[in-house]
Amino acid sequence: MPTPFIALDKLDKRYSDHHAVKSIDLDIEAGEFIAIMGPSGCGKSTTLRLIAGLDAPTGGDIRIGGDSMRGVPAFQRNTPMVWQSLALFPFLSVVENVAFPLRMQKVGAARRRARALEWLDRLGLAGMAERNIAQLSGGQRQRVAIARALVTEPSVLLLDEPLSALDAHLRVRMQTELSRLHRELGITFVYVTHAQSEAFALADRIVIMSEGRIQQVGRPQDVYRAPANAFVAEFMGMNNLVRGEVRGGSGGLLEIGSALGTFQVPAETPLPAGARGDFVIAADRITLARGADGPGISGTVLGLEFVGSTQTVFIETEGGAEFRVQKQQHEIEALDLVPGRRVTLSWDPRHAWLLPQAA
Ligand SMILES: Nc1ncnc2c1ncn2[C@@H]1O[C@H](COP(=O)(O)OP(=O)(O)OP(=O)(O)O)[C@@H](O)[C@H]1O
């Protein structure tokens, strides 16, 4: 990787009663779109606030463009942030809101108005400049907040759950808008989100955090298909985790014994018999057959849940394990998958992913 544009180096943050960020390292390239994900309280927003300079680290450093940010106040970093709550000023007009950061930089009135109008135009808000914030829709306010963040022409934009207050339709439109802006501006976006769909749609790489530590960094499809550990596998939601032990193996495949039976999984390196052999199989890689007497694991359909154009089928195996399987509507109908139906699960061993051994 070339010299990172943003480098988090053993970055650490302790509050009086909580260790929120635990010595994390992360390199972000110039122009990258990075999404930080993880359960509530894992330290995502704290990490973003540390980059912005809104909070001071208790250890480690942040470098932006090669320069240490130690002691550099937020207003000198030019790392604006967009929040879910937007934090727009209700007593200022739309154009005054957008021009506000330039006022802080002592840019002259005519010039800051001209630049604010330019950004409003760029975000599809031409003609709304003199309105009050209260006269705008949720999506329009979101655009004002983004225009205000970009008016100083930063090389980094920080976004903390910016779309979570919007309805589903608007969220998707704003995703497209953010994606377009990122492409056009070529600047670095660091985006905190709960929503896997947003991270997958937008990010070049995603960072998964848990309890103040980074668990995995990678392209969305790689984190999904090849989780680094059980936490990531379970966090990604559409994986099934099977805990097992290596029994033996040959030809790049390992034999794994588990409470559900014996399975083969591909292995990059051979592991000795007796080693941990936990593996995942993604929900969309599982084949279902009607009846419980075919080759594979037999189970019973517990229920179904819609996820867009597909459905997730929840299955309990005879051994008491729960599996989730993703199927298209027509497959659900062909198999008549209703609660209580007996089914057999199977998959191609090449699609199983052996979790790397903890060091
Ligand atoms: N000012 C503070 N003082 C004390 N503890 C704090 C402070 N700010 C955050 N924390 C704690 O640090 C931890 C991480 O908080 P953070 O806001 O980074 O989480 P998050 O991953 O962004 O969560 P969420 O998704 O809920 O916003 C939490 O346990 C939180 O309670």
The ligand as an SDF file (V2000), in Angstrom:
LIG
                    3D

 31 33  0  0  0  0  0  0  0  0999 V2000
  -17.5140   11.2170   26.9230 N   0  0  0  0  0  0  0  0  0  0  0  0
  -17.5440    9.9550   27.3340 C   0  0  0  0  0  0  0  0  0  0  0  0
  -17.3470    9.6190   28.6280 N   0  0  0  0  0  0  0  0  0  0  0  0
  -17.3670    8.3350   29.0460 C   0  0  0  0  0  0  0  0  0  0  0  0
  -17.5840    7.2860   28.2300 N   0  0  0  0  0  0  0  0  0  0  0  0
  -17.8180    7.5490   26.9310 C   0  0  0  0  0  0  0  0  0  0  0  0
  -17.8060    8.8910   26.4080 C   0  0  0  0  0  0  0  0  0  0  0  0
  -18.0520    8.8200   25.0720 N   0  0  0  0  0  0  0  0  0  0  0  0
  -18.2100    7.5180   24.7790 C   0  0  0  0  0  0  0  0  0  0  0  0
  -18.0530    6.7540   25.8820 N   0  0  0  0  0  0  0  0  0  0  0  0
  -18.1560    5.2860   25.9630 C   0  0  0  0  0  0  0  0  0  0  0  0
  -17.2070    4.7220   25.0600 O   0  0  0  0  0  0  0  0  0  0  0  0
  -17.7660    3.5990   24.4010 C   0  0  0  0  0  0  0  0  0  0  0  0
  -17.6760    3.7890   22.8950 C   0  0  0  0  0  0  0  0  0  0  0  0
  -18.5400    4.8440   22.5120 O   0  0  0  0  0  0  0  0  0  0  0  0
  -18.7900    5.2170   20.9930 P   0  0  0  0  0  0  0  0  0  0  0  0
  -19.7180    6.3880   20.9630 O   0  0  0  0  0  0  0  0  0  0  0  0
  -17.5120    5.3470   20.3060 O   0  0  0  0  0  0  0  0  0  0  0  0
  -19.5230    3.9130   20.4870 O   0  0  0  0  0  0  0  0  0  0  0  0
  -20.1530    3.5850   19.0610 P   0  0  0  0  0  0  0  0  0  0  0  0
  -19.4920    2.3410   18.5800 O   0  0  0  0  0  0  0  0  0  0  0  0
  -20.0850    4.7610   18.1620 O   0  0  0  0  0  0  0  0  0  0  0  0
  -21.6360    3.2600   19.4840 O   0  0  0  0  0  0  0  0  0  0  0  0
  -23.0460    3.6640   18.8100 P   0  0  0  0  0  0  0  0  0  0  0  0
  -23.1420    2.7990   17.5940 O   0  0  0  0  0  0  0  0  0  0  0  0
  -24.0250    3.2850   19.8660 O   0  0  0  0  0  0  0  0  0  0  0  0
  -22.9960    5.1210   18.5110 O   0  0  0  0  0  0  0  0  0  0  0  0
  -19.1900    3.4410   24.9100 C   0  0  0  0  0  0  0  0  0  0  0  0
  -19.2060    2.4610   25.9230 O   0  0  0  0  0  0  0  0  0  0  0  0
  -19.5100    4.8060   25.4810 C   0  0  0  0  0  0  0  0  0  0  0  0
  -20.4290    4.7070   26.5410 O   0  0  0  0  0  0  0  0  0  0  0  0
  1  2  1  0
  2  3  1  0
  2  7  2  0
  3  4  2  0
  4  5  1  0
  5  6  2  0
  6  7  1  0
  6 10  1  0
  7  8  1  0
  8  9  2  0
  9 10  1  0
 10 11  1  0
 11 12  1  0
 11 30  1  0
 12 13  1  0
 13 14  1  0
 13 28  1  0
 14 15  1  0
 15 16  1  0
 16 17  2  0
 16 18  1  0
 16 19  1  0
 19 20  1  0
 20 21  2  0
 20 22  1  0
 20 23  1  0
 23 24  1  0
 24 25  2  0
 24 26  1  0
 24 27  1  0
 28 29  1  0
 28 30  1  0
 30 31  1  0
M  END
$$$$
